[in-house]
Amino acid sequence: METAATDRVRADLMSGSEEFRKLAQQHSSYDRRIEELSSRRFPSQEEQTEEARLKKLKLLLKDQMEQMLLEETHKAS
């Protein structure tokens, strides 16, 4: 569960950091595509491969955003 301080730092990064905003937008884009692919009843091998690749990329973006959050939280302390 996120704290109010973490929520505040996240909001500050969303409004003040172009890099963080781009990462968040790309993360959302990957999430939408993953949802689309996972909703298919019989996905092709290519679609299954794309879904697995996107999940890894999405996790990488999440890690990058969490690192930025951690750095900003330590700066604020």
PyRosetta script that sets phi, psi and omega in degrees:
from pyrosetta import init, pose_from_sequence

init()
pose = pose_from_sequence("METAATDRVRADLMSGSEEFRKLAQQHSSYDRRIEELSSRRFPSQEEQTEEARLKKLKLLLKDQMEQMLLEETHKAS")
pose.set_psi(1, 136.8)
pose.set_omega(1, -179.0)
pose.set_phi(2, -85.3)
pose.set_psi(2, 147.5)
pose.set_omega(2, 177.4)
pose.set_phi(3, -89.1)
pose.set_psi(3, 167.3)
pose.set_omega(3, 177.7)
pose.set_phi(4, -62.2)
pose.set_psi(4, -36.1)
pose.set_omega(4, 179.5)
pose.set_phi(5, -64.5)
pose.set_psi(5, -42.4)
pose.set_omega(5, 179.1)
pose.set_phi(6, -65.6)
pose.set_psi(6, -41.0)
pose.set_omega(6, 176.6)
pose.set_phi(7, -60.2)
pose.set_psi(7, -40.8)
pose.set_omega(7, -179.7)
pose.set_phi(8, -65.5)
pose.set_psi(8, -44.2)
pose.set_omega(8, 179.3)
pose.set_phi(9, -63.7)
pose.set_psi(9, -42.4)
pose.set_omega(9, 178.4)
pose.set_phi(10, -60.4)
pose.set_psi(10, -45.0)
pose.set_omega(10, 178.9)
pose.set_phi(11, -63.3)
pose.set_psi(11, -40.3)
pose.set_omega(11, 177.4)
pose.set_phi(12, -62.6)
pose.set_psi(12, -42.7)
pose.set_omega(12, 178.6)
pose.set_phi(13, -65.8)
pose.set_psi(13, -39.6)
pose.set_omega(13, 179.2)
pose.set_phi(14, -62.5)
pose.set_psi(14, -37.3)
pose.set_omega(14, -178.2)
pose.set_phi(15, -87.2)
pose.set_psi(15, -27.1)
pose.set_omega(15, -172.7)
pose.set_phi(16, -111.3)
pose.set_psi(16, -8.3)
pose.set_omega(16, -176.5)
pose.set_phi(17, -122.1)
pose.set_psi(17, 111.1)
pose.set_omega(17, 177.7)
pose.set_phi(18, -59.8)
pose.set_psi(18, -40.9)
pose.set_omega(18, -179.6)
pose.set_phi(19, -62.4)
pose.set_psi(19, -46.9)
pose.set_omega(19, -179.6)
pose.set_phi(20, -63.3)
pose.set_psi(20, -42.2)
pose.set_omega(20, -179.4)
pose.set_phi(21, -62.4)
pose.set_psi(21, -42.6)
pose.set_omega(21, 178.9)
pose.set_phi(22, -64.4)
pose.set_psi(22, -42.1)
pose.set_omega(22, 177.9)
pose.set_phi(23, -60.9)
pose.set_psi(23, -44.0)
pose.set_omega(23, -179.3)
pose.set_phi(24, -64.9)
pose.set_psi(24, -40.4)
pose.set_omega(24, 179.1)
pose.set_phi(25, -65.6)
pose.set_psi(25, -43.1)
pose.set_omega(25, 179.0)
pose.set_phi(26, -65.4)
pose.set_psi(26, -39.3)
pose.set_omega(26, 177.6)
pose.set_phi(27, -59.2)
pose.set_psi(27, -44.9)
pose.set_omega(27, 179.0)
pose.set_phi(28, -65.2)
pose.set_psi(28, -39.1)
pose.set_omega(28, 179.0)
pose.set_phi(29, -62.8)
pose.set_psi(29, -45.4)
pose.set_omega(29, 177.4)
pose.set_phi(30, -62.3)
pose.set_psi(30, -41.1)
pose.set_omega(30, -179.0)
pose.set_phi(31, -61.0)
pose.set_psi(31, -44.3)
pose.set_omega(31, 178.8)
pose.set_phi(32, -61.6)
pose.set_psi(32, -44.0)
pose.set_omega(32, -179.2)
pose.set_phi(33, -66.8)
pose.set_psi(33, -39.1)
pose.set_omega(33, 177.3)
pose.set_phi(34, -61.8)
pose.set_psi(34, -43.3)
pose.set_omega(34, 177.8)
pose.set_phi(35, -60.7)
pose.set_psi(35, -42.2)
pose.set_omega(35, 178.9)
pose.set_phi(36, -61.8)
pose.set_psi(36, -46.8)
pose.set_omega(36, -178.8)
pose.set_phi(37, -67.5)
pose.set_psi(37, -39.7)
pose.set_omega(37, -176.8)
pose.set_phi(38, -73.7)
pose.set_psi(38, -16.5)
pose.set_omega(38, 179.5)
pose.set_phi(39, -83.2)
pose.set_psi(39, -9.2)
pose.set_omega(39, 179.0)
pose.set_phi(40, -73.4)
pose.set_psi(40, 135.3)
pose.set_omega(40, -177.1)
pose.set_phi(41, -70.4)
pose.set_psi(41, -41.3)
pose.set_omega(41, -179.7)
pose.set_phi(42, -131.6)
pose.set_psi(42, 77.6)
pose.set_omega(42, -179.1)
pose.set_phi(43, -68.7)
pose.set_psi(43, 146.7)
pose.set_omega(43, 176.7)
pose.set_phi(44, -72.3)
pose.set_psi(44, 169.6)
pose.set_omega(44, 177.8)
pose.set_phi(45, -61.4)
pose.set_psi(45, -39.3)
pose.set_omega(45, 178.7)
pose.set_phi(46, -62.7)
pose.set_psi(46, -41.0)
pose.set_omega(46, 179.1)
pose.set_phi(47, -67.6)
pose.set_psi(47, -38.5)
pose.set_omega(47, 177.2)
pose.set_phi(48, -64.6)
pose.set_psi(48, -40.6)
pose.set_omega(48, 178.5)
pose.set_phi(49, -65.8)
pose.set_psi(49, -43.1)
pose.set_omega(49, 178.4)
pose.set_phi(50, -62.0)
pose.set_psi(50, -42.8)
pose.set_omega(50, 179.7)
pose.set_phi(51, -61.0)
pose.set_psi(51, -44.7)
pose.set_omega(51, 179.5)
pose.set_phi(52, -63.8)
pose.set_psi(52, -41.1)
pose.set_omega(52, 179.4)
pose.set_phi(53, -64.6)
pose.set_psi(53, -43.5)
pose.set_omega(53, -179.5)
pose.set_phi(54, -66.0)
pose.set_psi(54, -35.9)
pose.set_omega(54, 177.4)
pose.set_phi(55, -62.6)
pose.set_psi(55, -40.4)
pose.set_omega(55, 178.2)
pose.set_phi(56, -67.1)
pose.set_psi(56, -42.7)
pose.set_omega(56, 179.0)
pose.set_phi(57, -65.1)
pose.set_psi(57, -39.8)
pose.set_omega(57, 178.8)
pose.set_phi(58, -62.8)
pose.set_psi(58, -41.5)
pose.set_omega(58, 178.4)
pose.set_phi(59, -64.7)
pose.set_psi(59, -39.4)
pose.set_omega(59, 177.0)
pose.set_phi(60, -61.1)
pose.set_psi(60, -43.7)
pose.set_omega(60, 177.9)
pose.set_phi(61, -63.2)
pose.set_psi(61, -42.0)
pose.set_omega(61, 178.6)
pose.set_phi(62, -60.1)
pose.set_psi(62, -43.5)
pose.set_omega(62, 178.2)
pose.set_phi(63, -61.1)
pose.set_psi(63, -41.9)
pose.set_omega(63, 178.7)
pose.set_phi(64, -63.6)
pose.set_psi(64, -42.6)
pose.set_omega(64, 179.2)
pose.set_phi(65, -66.6)
pose.set_psi(65, -40.2)
pose.set_omega(65, 178.8)
pose.set_phi(66, -64.4)
pose.set_psi(66, -36.7)
pose.set_omega(66, 177.4)
pose.set_phi(67, -64.7)
pose.set_psi(67, -42.2)
pose.set_omega(67, 177.8)
pose.set_phi(68, -63.3)
pose.set_psi(68, -41.6)
pose.set_omega(68, 177.9)
pose.set_phi(69, -61.3)
pose.set_psi(69, -45.0)
pose.set_omega(69, 179.9)
pose.set_phi(70, -61.1)
pose.set_psi(70, -45.1)
pose.set_omega(70, 179.1)
pose.set_phi(71, -62.0)
pose.set_psi(71, -43.7)
pose.set_omega(71, -179.9)
pose.set_phi(72, -68.2)
pose.set_psi(72, -36.4)
pose.set_omega(72, 178.3)
pose.set_phi(73, -64.4)
pose.set_psi(73, -40.1)
pose.set_omega(73, 178.7)
pose.set_phi(74, -68.8)
pose.set_psi(74, -34.2)
pose.set_omega(74, 177.2)
pose.set_phi(75, -64.1)
pose.set_psi(75, -38.7)
pose.set_omega(75, -176.7)
pose.set_phi(76, -74.8)
pose.set_psi(76, -19.0)
pose.set_omega(76, -177.2)
pose.set_phi(77, -76.2)
pose.dump_pdb("model.pdb")
